[in-house]
C-alpha cells in the first residue's frame, strides 16, 4: 500500500506555502464526500483559501481549479470518486481526503491530480482561525483511530489516533459561537477516543466546552462502544451540561457477538446495551442512533436475526444500515464474501424493521409541545430547529438562527417532525427540559 504520507512526490502538496501559491487569487470549486470529518476539512480549506485571496465558486465550469475531497469507505463510494475524478481529469485538479492515503495508484490510473495532504490543511488553518458565519459548525477532535476493525479502510487512510489539543478545540468552538453558529458538531473517526493519547478524556473536554457561554448546543458525534464503555459514568455526568444535546451515536455494527469478534470491534452486545440502558436511565428521552453492517463475511442467518432482534429491543431513533463492502488492504478483504443479492435482501429487511421502530417511537411525540432552538435556515420560509434531544423540527417560518421557542409536533416525517410554533420561550426553559 502506497501512502500519501511518504512525501517527496511532485504530485503532493505537503508544504503550506505550496498550497497557498497554487490557489492564490484563483477561483476554486470544491466537492466533498463522506463523513462529517471530511466536511470539517473542507470548511477549514475554504477559510484558508478565502483568507489568502481565492474565490470559492459553486459551478465547476466557472472555476480555475477543482478540489475533490474524497471518501472510500465502501466500494460504491470509491467507484463514484473515480468517476468524478475522471470527469475533471482535463482540469487543474487537486485531491484530498481518504483516497490518496490508501489508493493513490487507482487515482493516478485515471488522472494526474495534485494531492493535498490533510495535515497541510490543518497546519495552515491554525494560522487563519476564521469560521463561516452560516450553517452548522464542525469541530474536529482528532485525526485517525485507536481501533482495529478488520473491515475498515478509513483507519488505514487516516492513520493512528492523534487527538488535537483542548486549547485548539476550545478556540474553534469560541470562534463559531462568536460568529453566531448555534449547532456545533464534534466529529472524529471515534469521538470517545479523544484524549487517550494525551492522558485526557472526552468527559473532561465536554465539561470544558460546556463552560463556554452562548445559545449554542453541542452534538457529540459517533462514539465507539469499545472506547466509551470504560468512561460511561463520567460521560453521563458530562452530558448534564446545559450546552450538550441529549443525543448519542453508538455504532453497534452487528447484533451477534461472534460477528463483532470477527470485526475486531472490542465489545459485546451486552456492553452496548448496558451503555444504552445507562444513558436512558439518566436521560429517559435521550435520542439514540446506531449503525449496522449487513452481510459481513461469515454472518449466518442466525447472526442476522440477532441484529434484527437487537433493533427491536433497543428501539433506536435512527439506524444507518450499510451493506458490507470488501475494502483493499484490510484483514477481512481475503475472506469469502456474500453475493450482493444476500446483502440487499438483508438490508431491505433491516431497514423495514428500523422504519417500523421509528413509527412506534415517533407516535408518542405527535401532538406534544417541545422547546426548540433554530439551528439553520433550510430555504426561504423554512428553518430547521432542534429539541434538547436533537429531534429535528421543520418550521415553515422565517425565524432567525438562535431563535428559542416552543412548538407542537404536528406531522411525523420518519427522520424529523413538522412543527407549529405556539409561543416564544427562553433559554432557561430550553435547558430545564433537558
Buried (B, 14 or more C-beta within 10 A) or exposed (E): EEEBBEEEEEBBBBBBEEBBEBBEEBBBBBBBBBBBBBBBBBBBBBBBBBBBEBBBBEEBEEBBBBBBBBBBBBBEBBEBBBEBBEBBEEBBBBBBBBBBBBBBEBBBEEBEBBBBBBBBBBBBBEEBEBBBEEEBBBBBBBBBBBBEBBBBBBBBBBBEBBBBEBEBBBBBBBBBBEEBBBBBBBBBBBBBBBBBBBEBBBBBBBBBBBEBEBBBBBBBBBBBBBBBBEBBEBBBEBBBBBBBBBBBBBBBBBBBBBBBBBBBBBBBBEBBBBBBEBBBEBBEBBBBBBBBBBBBBBBEEEBBEBBBBBBBEBBBBBBBBBBBBBBBEBBBBEBEBBEEEBBBBBBEBBBEBBEEBBEEBBEEBEEEEBBBBBBBBEEEEEBBBBBBBBBBBBBEBEBEBBBBBBBBBEEBEEEBBBBBBEEEBEEEEBBEBB
